[in-house]
Every structure is written in structure tokens, then in C-alpha cells.
Amino acid sequence: MSLLWQARFFTTVDHLGDLPSYQVPEIAFAGRSNAGKSTAINLLCNQKKLAFASKTPGRTQHINYFSLGGSHVAQHRKDATRVDEIRAFLVDLPGYGYAQVSGSAKHHWQDLLGRYVQARDQLAALVLIMDARRPFTDLDVEMLEWFAPTGKPVHCLLSKADKLNRSESTEALRLARSVLGSYVDGNGQPLQFSVQLFSALKRVGLEEADATIRNLLGLNAPAAEATEATEATESTEATEATEATEASESPAAESPPGDAEK
């Protein structure tokens, strides 16, 4: 079970001054409206309605935080989140690029997005979700331009990959890698940008995306699971050692007649 399955709604933020003050890593999800961002988050977290997908794209204009850790999946998320056990946040940024959003709202929206991705210390990486059939729109590139100076990783999900055939998928990946490879740091070294195909409908790329996100958050070895695994290993090793000692100190038992022939 992935730790992402423990995600639960934590808070909604409309102003930078209201951002959570917890010193745990955050990974933000960004994308154009209708790119499939909410659907991708829900699939990764194995929940149907965690991220809000509005029937009117572009209406969700706040930053939504989902906590990882401090809760138990089996309790239907009714237990209180233990904030001292939160290990990371998934951050759902407002979808961008929908024409029906009013001018004043769009300005506030863009200012909130830009300042968050450029200045948030806890932000460990960005997941940029783009429609595989129409990647790198002007607004997608603008998001990359905002974020690139931070030097932090970007992982791109080319969503709705089920709409492409094999040759189109190959070309989409080639194009994306070419565009992302053009971003370099001050020393001319490539930035930590990566890309993969993704389809929520066909569950294409789900395991790769899950592993990448947990790695970017430093969660590929969850503390509880690691402790349990260590304890289980130590218990097994102790049992085997005891059995080996007892076997060496005891006379060999005679086998029942005929056992050697079975």
C-alpha cells in the first residue's frame, strides 16, 4: 500500500500568509484546466473525491492541501489527523488557462500561483500535468519558467495517454524530453526535469508516478513500514538462529521408515 493512499484533506489557502507553517516537504500539482489534474491526484491517492474536479473548469481558485501521515486509511478518514505525525503534503494548485474566469480573479490566481512556486521553501518539487495530445501550451511553459529558477525537480505527467497510439506516444515523449532538456542551470547543466506517459482511465504509468512522487518527497521508505520490516527481519533471524542452535545441540532424529523414498 502506497503512503499516498493516506492522503486526506487538510486545508484550503487563498492567501500566501495562510500557508501551513509545518516544516515538512510539499509536492505541488499544477496543470491547465481539463488536463486531468484532479483525476490524476485521486487515482494516485486511491480515492474518488479527494481532489475537487469542478464541472466548470477553472472555478477551483484556491490552493488545497492534503496531508500524508497522521491518519489511518482503514478508519474511513473519520479519525482526527495527528498533525505531529504528518510527513508531507500534496498541494493541489488552481488549474489555469480557462477563459471564463474573471479578470480580477485571474490576476489574483496567477499572483498566488507564481509567488507560491517561486518562493515556498517547503516546496520540494512540482508535478506538471499536461494533456499528452497538446503539451507545452503557453501557460504550461509559463509555469516552467516560473519554477525553473528554483532549481527544484519537475516531473511531467503526459495525461490522457490512452488517446494516443504507440507511435504518437513515442513522439510525445521524445518532444517532451527535448523541451525539458533545453532547461539548464547557470553552469549549463540540465535541470532535474523528467517526464512520463500517464492515463487515469487505463492506469498507465501509475506505479512509475507513485514511486517518483514518493521519492521526490523522500518517502520511499516510510518510517512505520521500515520499522515493521526491520522488526520482522530481526525476529525471523532470531528464530532461525535459535532453531539452528537447537538443531546442532540435539541428536539427529531418526526418519520414519520409508521417508527417504517419498
N, C-alpha and C positions, 0 to 999 in steps of 0.2 A: 504494500500500500504506500503510495506516494504521500509525503508530508503535505503536498499541495491540497490533498483531499480534506485537510483540516481547516482550510480557509473559511473564514466567516466574516460577515460584515462588521466593520469596526467603527468607522466614522465617515462623514461627508464634509469636505472642506470647500469653502467658496472664496476664502482669502488666505494668502500665504501666512499671515500671522496666526492662523488657526491650525497649522500643520502639527501633527503629533510630535512631541519632543523626545520620544523614545530613541535611544541610540542603538537601533538595530538596522540591518540593511533593508533597503527597499528596491524593488524592481518595478518599473513603470511600464504599462502597456499603452501604446499610442497607435493611432491609425485614423484614416479617413472614415467618415460616416459610411456605413454599408460595406466596409472592408471585412466585417466578421469578427471584430474585436471582442464583443461581449460573448459571442458564441464560443470563441477560442478559449476565453477565460473560464467559462462554465464547463467546457469539456475537460480542460486541464485540471480543474478542481473537482471533477466528477459530480457536479451539481447542475441542476437545470435552471435555477433562477438566482444564482449568486450575483452575477453582473447584470445590470438592468439594460435590456435592449428595447429602446423606445420604438413604438410603432411609427413615430415621426422622427426619423434620423436627425441628429443634431440637437435634440431637445435636452439631452443629458449634459449639463454645462458645469458640472462640479467635479472635483477630484474625490474619488471614492477609495477608501482604504479597506483592505481585507487582511486580517491578521492570520499568521501561521504560528501554531503553538498555543499553549494555554487553554486547550479545549480537547474534547474527545468526540470523534466522529460518531461513535455508537450511541451517543446521548442525544441525537437529533438536534444538536446545537441549542438546547434549551438551558444548559448549564451556563453559569456566568464565566466569561473569559477571564482567565487568571493572567492579568497584564504583566506580572513579573516573569511569566514563562513564555511571553511572546518572543519568537526567534527571528521573525522577519515580517515584512508587509508586501503584499501585492497591491499595486496602485493603479487604478483604472482612470486614465486621463480622459477628458472630454473628447469625443470624436470631432474631427474638424472637416471643414470644407462643404458644409451643407448650406445651400443658398438661402433657405427660408429663415435663417437666424437673423435677428435684427442687427443693425449696425453697431449699436451701443453694446449689446450682449456679446457680439463677436469680438469687439475690441477688448472687453474685459476678459473674455475667454482666452484670446491669444496672449494677452499680457500674463495671465495666470499660468498658462502652459509654458510660455517662454522663460519666465523667471523661475518656475519650478525646475525645469530640466537643466537650466544653466547653473543654478546656484544651490540646489539641495545637496548638502553634504552627505546625507544618509543614502542618497540615490546611488545604488551600485551599478545599475545597468538599465538599458532601455530595450524593450521588445517592441519592434515596429512591425505592425501588421499591415500588409498591402495585398490587394487583390492580385493574384498571380497573372490575370489577364491584362491588368492595367497598373503595373508597378511604377514607382517613382514619378508620381504626379508632382506638380509644382509644390504642393503643400507637403508631400512626403519628403521631398528634397529640402524644403524649408525646415522641417523638423530635424533632419540630419544635420543641417547647417547650424541649427541652434545647439545641438547636443555634441557635435564633433569636437569643439574646443575643450570639452571637459576631459577628453582622453579616455573616457569610460567605455566599456563594451556596448555594442549594439548587436542584437540578434534579430534578424528579419524573418518573419513568417510569411511566406507567399501563400496566402489563403485561397480557398476555393480551387485548389489544385485538381480536384476531380473534374473540373470543367475543361482541362487540357488533356490532349493525347500525349503519348510518350515523347514525340519529337518536340512538341510545344513546351512540355515540362523541362526538357533538356535545355532548350533555348532560353526559357525564362530564368533558369538557374545560371546559365552562362552570362546572360545580360546582367543579372543582379550581382554576381561576383565581380564582373568587370566594373560596374558602377561603384560598388563598395570598395574595391581595390584602389580606386582613384583617390581615396581619402588617406592622407598621410599626416604624420606629426611634423614638428619643426625640424626634425632630423631626417625627414624623408622616409621614415619607417611606417609601414601600413598600420592603421588603427585596428583595434580589436573588433572588427565587424565580421559577422557571419550570417549565413542565410540557409534556409531550408524550405522545402515544399511542405504545405500543410493543408489538410482538408478535415474539417469537423464532421462533415457528412460521412466520409469514408474512413475517418480516423487515421488518415495518412500523416505520418510524421509525429504522432502523439508521443511516443516514447522518447524520440530524439528531443522534442521540445521540452518535455518534462525534465529529462536529465540535464539539459543545457541550463534551464532556469534554476534548478536546484544547485547546479554547480556555480552559477553566477552569484547566487545568494550564499554560497558556502554551506549548503545544506545537504550535500550528497552523502554525508554520514551523520544522520540525525542522532543527537545525543542519547535519547532513550533507546533507540534501536541498537546503537553501538554498545551501550551498556548491557542490554539484554543479550546481545550476541557474545560479548566478552564473558558474561557470567555463564552462559550456556556452554561456551567452549571450555572455560575453566572447570566447570562441573563435569563435562564429558572426559576431559583429560585426567581429572582426579579419579573418576570412576575406573577408567581404563588402567591407570597406574595401580590402583588398589587390586583390581582383578588380576593384573599381571603379577603382582607380588604374591597374592594368594595362590596363584597357579604354580609359581616357582617353588613355593614352600610346601605344597601339598603333593603326595604321591599321585602319579598318574592313575586315573580311574580306568578300570578295565572296560572295554567296549562290550556291549551286549552281543551275543552270538549273531553273526550274520550282518552286523552293521557295516563292516568293511566292504560288503558286496553290494550294498544299496547305492 
